[in-house]
Amino acid sequence: MTKPSAIPPIRRVVTGHDSNKVAKVLMDGHATNSKGPGTGLVSTLIWSTDRTPAQVPIGEEIEDMGARMLGSAPPPSGSRFTVIEFPPGVVSAMHRTETIDYVIVIEGEIDMDMDDSTVKLHQGDVMVQRGTNHAWVNRSDKKSRVAFVLIDAEPLGIGHPVLGGKNAS
């Protein structure tokens, strides 16, 4: 796991219920499951679920679902919440997941290149990305911080999507 010092850590607060069914904070600290492919891009997994609807059991002893090792896609029938830092000039590989993606630009701007078009997103913009082939490109001179929530979807039967699963690479 990589945690470059130039990128401010992400505070992650996870809530739940104690054994008396009282709502409370169960985790409060920096998200630590960060990785980077060496291009300066840093992906931090915040949380994941194994299925929808998700299980949210009562009790203070819960699995840290943000500590799992996942690939780009969520587990089958599950979800994946990640924050990705894109330094200037970074271009991700063209890819497609069988997911509905909710994308929120937290800081900076980012382009999403698709098969024959590009859309530029600015801080505060949101996108619903529905299983399309795409690549993320930071063409600006400043870093971009983007939040992604991926929810497993039914296969489209197009091309070769990135598949999800626990412990995927």
C-alpha positions, -999 to 999 in steps of 0.1 A, spaced: 0 0 0 12 34 -9 5 67 9 24 96 -7 29 124 17 19 150 -9 -17 138 -8 -37 147 22 -52 116 39 -89 109 37 -107 108 70 -132 79 71 -160 78 96 -181 45 98 -212 44 119 -233 15 133 -251 4 164 -239 -11 196 -255 -42 212 -281 -19 228 -291 -7 193 -277 28 200 -264 46 169 -227 55 172 -194 59 154 -175 26 151 -145 38 131 -130 73 128 -96 77 113 -76 79 80 -86 54 53 -54 33 49 -61 10 20 -44 30 -7 -25 18 -37 -8 33 -67 4 18 -100 35 40 -99 21 67 -122 13 90 -92 -23 79 -93 -35 68 -59 -67 48 -53 -80 46 -17 -108 20 -10 -132 35 15 -158 7 18 -172 -22 -1 -202 -46 2 -206 -82 -9 -242 -79 -20 -272 -56 -24 -290 -51 -2 -260 -49 20 -258 -64 55 -254 -39 83 -254 -61 114 -258 -46 149 -227 -47 171 -194 -29 175 -172 -57 161 -176 -53 123 -153 -62 94 -135 -32 80 -149 -35 45 -124 -8 34 -94 -30 42 -102 -56 15 -81 -60 -16 -103 -55 -46 -97 -48 -83 -115 -21 -103 -150 -37 -102 -169 -44 -70 -176 -80 -58 -204 -97 -77 -238 -82 -66 -218 -58 -44 -205 -22 -43 -172 -4 -41 -165 31 -28 -131 46 -38 -115 80 -39 -88 84 -66 -62 111 -69 -52 118 -105 -20 139 -108 -16 162 -138 -9 142 -170 -22 108 -158 -41 87 -183 -58 55 -171 -62 25 -194 -94 23 -214 -117 -1 -196 -153 -10 -189 -169 -25 -158 -204 -41 -156 -214 -15 -131 -234 17 -125 -209 42 -113 -217 74 -94 -188 98 -99 -183 130 -79 -154 154 -86 -142 166 -52 -113 187 -64 -99 198 -97 -111 186 -131 -110 154 -150 -118 142 -186 -136 110 -193 -126 97 -228 -151 73 -243 -150 55 -277 -157 86 -297 -163 114 -273 -149 132 -242 -166 149 -213 -149 173 -189 -160 173 -153 -152 201 -129 -152 202 -91 -187 197 -78 -198 179 -110 -214 145 -108 -218 117 -134 -238 85 -137 -216 62 -157 -235 32 -171 -211 5 -181 -194 24 -209 -159 19 -222 -138 48 -209 -105 62 -196 -98 89 -171 -74 117 -181 -62 146 -161 -52 172 -188 -49 200 -163 -19 212 -144 -34 204 -110 -43 172 -92 -79 159 -94 -96 140 -65 -126 120 -76 -150 98 -56 -164 67 -73 -192 44 -61 -195 13 -83 -225 -10 -80 -226 -43 -98 -250 -44 -127 -263 -70 -151 -239 -78 -180 -243 -59 -212 -226 -85 -234 -202 -58 -249 -165 -64 -252 -144 -77 -223 -153 -59 -191 -131 -59 -160 -146 -84 -136 -151 -79 -99 -145 -101 -69 -129 -103 -35 -91 -103 -36 -91 -94 -73 -59 -77 -86 
